[in-house]
């Protein structure tokens, strides 16, 4: 047989089987996840305009943990093995706590478009994490296509967002975004590897549930020390989105895609995320987008396609 089936029902290749056989479904699932994630920064920006950033970061994880507990109960998902708990802790530290907190704090003073400049580094960071954690060895063609896409994304967003990348040292918001990007990449790589055994939905659900005692406690303290009742409708809508989609449903498709198509390879679909985020920012927040959007978007999509063809 060319493929092996894990306990979670996911069919995956043996070590010697070409990963390209599973790139189709993996790519589609990964793209669906990124479509959901692309709205996260604008939604977070709306949420922190009316809510405390600590409440946004930990509250979204708490709401998602309730949904996750319901999912695990309804599907009668088996408990993770003892050896998988450390991996779930890494996932929780990266995508449940680290990235949401860093972006919520950063977007108090930065625009969603500026945030997209920094998280444009996420695909490359995810590929590096995949090499370290998942033992993947992308080809030179893969790295070349990934690098070209990264350069295109950074150049495009820098030009259209008005962010000045020259002559200024990193600000506090930039450092938070960089830290969040690094933590997110680690969480993606660990979660993608773990999803090969647990499945994507179970991986994010167990990570949320295991982190719930911490996230719920911080949420309560933040809610009691601030006044969330006076937040506007748009702030609550942004909070609802990052809680339900960004923190929960988006990971169903994303981790499943990483497990099926490879962390490094499918992770390059993230190259399209900053372009999509900038579009949402223009529509939702009124941030200007330059005329090079279409050309750069096509260049990014070409780079993504090249990473999918590379071994």
C-alpha positions in Angstrom: 0.0 0.0 0.0 1.2 3.5 -0.8 -0.6 5.2 2.1 -1.2 4.6 5.8 -4.3 5.5 7.8 -3.9 6.9 11.3 -6.2 6.3 14.2 -8.0 9.6 13.4 -8.9 8.3 10.0 -6.6 10.6 8.1 -4.8 9.0 5.2 -1.2 10.1 4.9 1.8 8.9 2.8 4.6 6.7 4.1 8.0 8.4 4.5 9.0 7.4 1.0 5.7 8.4 -0.7 5.6 11.6 -2.6 3.7 14.3 -0.7 2.4 15.7 -4.0 -0.5 13.2 -4.0 -2.1 14.9 -1.1 -1.3 18.5 -2.1 -4.7 19.0 -3.8 -7.0 18.5 -0.8 -4.4 20.0 1.5 -4.2 23.1 -0.6 -7.9 23.6 -0.7 -8.4 23.1 3.0 -5.4 25.4 3.8 -6.9 28.1 1.5 -10.2 27.9 3.3 -8.5 28.3 6.6 -6.5 31.3 5.4 -9.6 32.9 4.0 -11.1 32.8 7.5 -7.9 34.0 9.1 -7.5 36.9 6.6 -10.3 38.8 8.4 -8.7 38.3 11.8 -6.6 41.5 12.0 -9.4 43.9 10.9 -11.8 42.2 13.3 -9.2 42.4 16.1 -8.7 46.1 15.3 -12.5 46.7 15.6 -12.6 44.7 18.9 -9.8 46.5 20.7 -11.3 49.9 19.8 -14.0 49.2 22.4 -12.7 46.3 24.5 -9.6 45.7 26.6 -7.0 43.9 24.5 -6.4 41.3 27.3 -10.2 40.6 27.2 -10.1 40.3 23.4 -7.1 37.9 23.5 -8.2 35.7 26.3 -11.9 36.1 25.9 -11.9 34.8 22.4 -10.0 31.7 23.5 -12.5 31.2 26.3 -15.5 31.4 24.0 -13.8 29.1 21.5 -13.0 26.7 24.4 -16.8 26.4 25.1 -17.4 25.6 21.5 -14.5 23.1 21.5 -15.8 21.3 24.5 -19.2 20.9 22.8 -17.5 19.6 19.7 -15.4 17.1 21.6 -18.4 15.9 23.5 -20.7 15.6 20.5 -18.1 13.7 18.5 -17.0 11.6 21.5 -13.4 12.4 20.6 -10.8 10.2 22.4 -8.6 11.9 25.0 -5.1 12.8 23.8 -2.4 10.4 24.9 0.0 11.5 27.6 2.8 11.9 25.0 0.6 14.4 23.0 0.0 16.8 25.9 3.3 18.5 25.5 2.5 19.2 21.8 -0.9 20.5 22.7 0.7 22.8 25.2 2.9 24.2 22.4 -0.1 24.7 20.2 -1.9 26.5 23.0 1.1 28.7 23.7 1.4 29.7 20.1 -2.0 30.1 18.6 -4.4 30.2 21.6 -2.5 32.6 23.8 0.7 34.0 22.1 -0.5 35.3 18.7 -3.9 36.6 19.9 -2.4 38.5 22.8 0.5 40.0 20.8 -1.8 41.1 18.0 -4.4 42.5 20.3 -1.8 44.6 22.2 -0.1 45.7 18.9 -3.3 46.7 17.2 -4.2 49.2 19.9 -1.8 51.6 18.2 -1.2 50.0 14.7 -3.5 49.7 11.8 -4.5 46.3 10.4 -2.6 47.1 7.2 0.6 47.7 9.2 0.1 44.5 11.0 -0.2 42.7 7.7 3.3 44.0 6.8 4.8 42.1 9.7 2.8 38.9 9.5 3.8 38.7 5.9 6.8 36.9 7.4 4.6 34.1 8.7 4.8 31.7 5.7 8.6 31.7 5.8 8.6 31.3 9.6 6.2 28.4 9.3 8.4 26.7 6.8 11.4 27.1 9.1 9.4 25.7 12.0 8.3 22.8 9.8 11.9 21.9 9.0 12.8 21.9 12.7 9.6 20.3 14.0 8.1 18.2 11.3 11.3 17.1 9.7 10.3 18.3 6.2 12.9 19.1 3.6 11.6 21.5 1.0 13.5 21.8 -2.3 15.4 24.8 -3.5 12.6 25.6 -5.9 10.2 25.7 -3.0 12.4 28.1 -1.1 12.9 30.3 -4.2 9.1 30.5 -4.8 8.4 31.1 -1.2 11.0 33.9 -1.0 9.7 35.5 -4.1 6.2 35.6 -2.7 7.4 37.0 0.5 9.3 39.8 -1.2 6.2 40.6 -3.3 3.9 40.7 -0.3 6.2 42.9 1.8 6.8 45.3 -1.1 3.2 45.5 -2.0 1.9 46.1 1.6 4.7 48.5 2.4 3.8 50.6 -0.7 0.0 50.5 -0.2 -0.2 50.9 3.5 2.2 53.8 3.7 4.3 52.0 6.2 7.9 53.3 6.2 10.2 50.4 6.5 13.4 52.5 6.2 15.2 54.7 8.6 13.2 53.7 11.7 13.9 51.2 14.4 11.3 48.7 15.4 8.5 50.1 17.6 6.7 48.3 20.4 3.9 47.3 18.2 6.3 45.9 15.6 8.1 43.8 18.3 4.8 42.5 19.5 3.8 41.5 16.0 7.2 39.8 15.4 6.9 37.9 18.6 3.3 36.9 17.8 4.4 35.8 14.3 7.2 33.6 15.7 4.8 32.0 18.3 2.2 31.4 15.6 4.6 29.7 13.3 5.6 27.3 16.0 2.0 26.6 16.9 1.2 26.0 13.2 4.1 23.6 12.7 3.3 21.7 16.0 -0.4 21.6 15.3 0.1 20.5 11.7 2.3 17.6 12.8 -0.1 16.6 15.6 -3.1 16.8 13.3 -1.8 13.8 11.4 -2.7 11.7 14.4 -5.5 13.6 16.2 -7.1 15.3 13.2 -7.4 19.1 12.7 -10.6 19.8 14.7 -9.5 17.7 17.7 -6.1 19.3 17.8 -7.3 22.9 18.1 -10.3 21.8 20.3 -8.0 20.0 22.9 -5.6 22.9 22.9 -8.4 25.3 23.6 -9.9 23.1 26.4 -6.5 22.5 28.1 -5.8 26.2 28.0 -9.3 27.2 29.3 -8.5 27.4 33.0 -5.9 30.1 32.2 -7.8 31.9 29.5 -11.0 32.0 31.5 -9.3 33.3 34.6 -7.6 36.1 32.7 -10.9 37.0 30.9 -12.8 37.3 34.2 -10.1 39.5 35.8 -10.0 41.7 32.7 -13.8 42.0 32.5 -14.0 43.0 36.2 -11.3 45.6 35.9 -12.7 47.2 32.7 -16.1 48.1 31.5 -16.9 46.0 28.5 -20.7 46.7 28.7 -20.0 50.1 27.1 -18.3 48.7 24.0 -20.0 49.4 20.7 -21.7 47.0 18.4 -18.8 46.8 16.0 -16.4 46.0 18.8 -18.6 43.0 19.8 -19.0 41.9 16.2 -15.2 41.9 15.8 -14.9 40.0 19.1 -17.4 37.4 17.9 -15.6 36.9 14.7 -12.2 36.3 16.2 -13.8 34.0 18.8 -15.8 31.8 16.5 -13.9 31.9 13.2 -10.3 33.0 13.9 -9.9 31.0 17.1 -12.0 27.9 16.3 -13.6 27.1 12.9 -10.7 28.4 10.8 -8.4 25.8 12.4 -10.6 23.0 11.4 -9.7 23.5 7.7 -6.2 24.9 8.4 -4.7 22.1 10.5 -6.4 19.5 8.3 -4.7 21.1 5.3 -1.3 21.2 7.0 -1.6 17.5 7.9 -2.6 16.4 4.4 -0.4 18.6 2.3 2.7 19.2 4.5 3.3 22.0 6.9 6.0 23.8 4.8 4.2 23.4 1.5 0.6 24.2 2.5 1.9 26.9 4.9 2.8 29.0 1.8 -0.9 29.6 1.2 -0.4 32.2 3.9 1.3 34.4 1.3 -2.2 35.4 0.1 -3.3 36.3 3.6 -1.7 39.8 3.8 -3.2 40.8 0.4 -6.6 39.6 1.5 -6.2 41.3 4.9 -5.5 44.6 3.2 -8.6 44.2 1.1 -10.8 43.6 4.1 -9.1 46.6 5.8 -10.0 48.8 2.9 -13.6 47.6 2.9 -14.2 47.5 6.6 -11.9 50.2 8.1 -11.5 52.5 5.1 -7.8 52.1 4.8 -6.4 53.1 1.3 -5.2 50.4 -1.1 -3.0 51.3 -4.0 -3.5 50.5 -7.7 -0.9 47.7 -7.6 -3.2 45.4 -5.7 -4.3 43.3 -8.6 -0.8 42.9 -10.1 0.7 41.9 -6.8 -2.2 39.6 -6.0 -1.6 37.7 -9.2 2.2 37.6 -8.5 1.5 36.1 -5.0 -0.9 33.5 -6.4 1.7 32.5 -9.0 4.3 32.0 -6.2 1.8 30.0 -4.2 1.2 27.8 -7.3 4.9 27.4 -7.7 5.3 26.2 -4.1 2.6 23.6 -4.7 4.4 22.2 -7.8 7.8 22.1 -6.0 8.7 18.8 -4.3 
